[in-house]
Amino acid sequence: MSANAFEILMVVALGVLAGTGIGLLIGFVMKQQKREWSAMTRKEHALAIVLLLVSCSICTIGLGCYSFT
């Protein structure tokens, strides 16, 4: 099945949006994130960035597999 650019961009945008929300929620539940970026240590910064990247990637890949198969 072929996909046009709009469909691909929609999958990426929705995946990043959902992944960001999920990543932030997981960080707050794990008590690894604070409300202000300046209140966090370097370790917490790195963990938050990795958690967001991983959750965004998983959501985008999952949504892409669901949409294009």
N, C-alpha and C positions, 0 to 999 in steps of 0.2 A: 504494500500500500504506500502510495506516495503522499507526502505532506508538503504543504506550501509553507512559506516563511511565517505567515501569521499563526498557523497552528503550532509551529515549533516555538515561536516567541511566547505564545500563550501558555504552553506547557512549562517553559522555563520560568516565566513570571509567576505563575501559580505555585510552582514547586518551591521557588525561593521564598515566596510569601508564607506558604504553609510551613516550610522548614524553619524560617526565622521565628515564627510564633511558637512552634514546638520546641526549638532549641532554647529560646528564652524561658519558656515555661519549665522545661527540665532544669535549667540552671537555677531558677528561683526555688523549685521544689527541693533541689539538692543543697540549697543554701550556699551556692558557690557564686552567686551574683548579688550585687547590691543595686540600689536604685540609681546611684550616681557612679559614673565610670571612674572618677577621680578617687572614690572611696575604696576601690579595689586594688589589690596587690598585682604585681606583674604576673605571678602564677595564675591568679584569677582571670586576668586579661587574656592570657594565652589559652586557658581552659575555655573561656567564653567564645573566643574566636574559633577554636577547633570544634567545639560543640555546634556552633552555628553552621560552619562549613559542612560538617558531616551530616547534620540533619537536613540542610538544604539539598545536598547531593542525593541523599536517600529519597527525599520527597520528589525531587525532579525526576530521578530515574524511575521510581515507582509510578508516577503519573504518566511518564513517557511510555513505559511498557504497557500500562493500562490503555492509554489512548491510541497507540499505534499498532496494536496487535489484533 
